[in-house]
């Protein structure tokens, strides 16, 4: 059974709180954003390793599908923490910014869509 985004967000938030307490991390607005950048860098590194476009780690780790998925999970988890810290209702924002286009473009062929009709 799949959790709703709110349930997942709450669980990720709990893990974030535990991690911050265990490691004595004081999080602020900058920390959340910088942590996102860090995790994106780690995902990028795994992507390049998996694609054979980066040198393997000196210890031979990384470059696997599991490592890529783990970094994607880290990035997503940190993004959820960023949303929570900044009180962003991502579901409403996605509706407003992305999904409103469905009504506009559903039924148009690719050429019409590309030309902005």
C-alpha positions as CSV (number, residue, x, y, z in Angstrom):
1,X,0.0,0.0,0.0
2,X,1.3,3.4,-1.0
3,X,1.4,6.3,1.5
4,X,-0.1,9.6,0.7
5,X,2.4,12.5,0.2
6,X,1.3,13.9,3.6
7,X,2.0,10.6,5.4
8,X,5.3,10.2,3.6
9,X,6.2,13.8,4.5
10,X,5.4,13.3,8.1
11,X,7.6,10.1,8.3
12,X,10.5,11.8,6.5
13,X,10.1,14.8,8.9
14,X,10.5,12.4,11.8
15,X,13.6,10.9,10.4
16,X,15.0,14.4,9.7
17,X,14.3,15.4,13.3
18,X,16.0,12.3,14.7
19,X,19.0,12.7,12.4
20,X,19.5,16.4,13.4
21,X,19.3,15.5,17.1
22,X,21.6,12.5,16.9
23,X,24.2,14.6,15.0
24,X,23.6,17.9,16.9
25,X,22.8,19.7,13.7
26,X,21.1,23.1,13.9
27,X,19.1,23.5,10.7
28,X,18.1,26.9,9.3
29,X,16.8,28.0,5.9
30,X,20.3,28.0,4.3
31,X,21.0,24.6,5.7
32,X,18.0,23.0,4.0
33,X,18.9,24.6,0.6
34,X,22.6,23.8,0.8
35,X,21.8,20.2,1.8
36,X,19.7,19.9,-1.4
37,X,22.6,21.1,-3.4
38,X,24.9,18.5,-1.7
39,X,22.5,15.7,-2.3
40,X,22.0,16.7,-6.0
41,X,25.8,16.6,-6.4
42,X,25.9,13.1,-4.9
43,X,23.1,12.0,-7.2
44,X,24.9,13.5,-10.2
45,X,28.1,11.6,-9.2
46,X,26.3,8.3,-9.1
47,X,24.6,9.0,-12.4
48,X,27.9,9.7,-14.1
49,X,29.5,6.6,-12.5
50,X,26.6,4.4,-13.6
51,X,26.9,5.8,-17.1
52,X,30.6,5.2,-17.2
53,X,31.4,8.9,-17.5
54,X,33.3,9.3,-14.2
55,X,36.2,7.6,-12.6
56,X,35.2,4.9,-10.1
57,X,35.5,5.7,-6.4
58,X,38.9,4.7,-4.9
59,X,37.2,2.1,-2.7
60,X,35.3,0.7,-5.5
61,X,31.9,1.8,-4.1
62,X,29.2,3.4,-6.1
63,X,28.3,3.1,-9.8
64,X,25.4,0.7,-9.1
65,X,21.7,1.1,-9.6
66,X,21.2,0.7,-5.9
67,X,23.6,3.6,-5.2
68,X,21.8,5.7,-7.7
69,X,18.5,4.9,-6.1
70,X,19.9,5.7,-2.6
71,X,21.1,9.1,-3.7
72,X,17.7,9.8,-5.4
73,X,16.0,8.9,-2.1
74,X,18.4,11.2,-0.2
75,X,17.6,14.1,-2.6
76,X,13.9,13.5,-2.4
77,X,14.0,13.2,1.4
78,X,15.9,16.5,1.7
79,X,13.5,18.1,-0.7
80,X,10.6,17.1,1.5
81,X,12.4,18.5,4.5
82,X,13.0,21.8,2.6
83,X,9.3,21.9,1.7
84,X,8.3,21.4,5.3
85,X,10.8,23.9,6.7
86,X,9.5,26.5,4.2
87,X,5.8,25.7,4.6
88,X,5.4,25.0,0.9
89,X,2.3,23.1,-0.1
90,X,3.9,21.3,-3.0
91,X,0.6,19.6,-4.0
92,X,-1.1,23.0,-4.5
93,X,2.0,24.4,-6.2
94,X,2.1,21.5,-8.6
95,X,-1.5,21.9,-9.4
96,X,-1.0,25.7,-10.0
97,X,2.3,25.5,-11.9
98,X,2.1,22.2,-13.8
99,X,-1.2,20.4,-13.9
100,X,-3.2,23.4,-15.1
101,X,-1.5,22.7,-18.5
102,X,-3.3,19.4,-18.8
103,X,-6.6,21.0,-19.7
104,X,-4.9,23.3,-22.1
105,X,-2.9,20.7,-24.0
106,X,-4.8,17.4,-23.7
107,X,-5.9,16.4,-27.2
108,X,-3.4,18.5,-29.1
109,X,-0.9,16.6,-31.3
110,X,2.8,17.1,-30.8
111,X,3.2,19.7,-33.6
112,X,0.4,21.9,-32.1
113,X,1.9,21.6,-28.7
114,X,5.4,22.5,-29.9
115,X,4.1,25.6,-31.7
116,X,2.3,26.8,-28.6
117,X,-1.2,26.5,-30.0
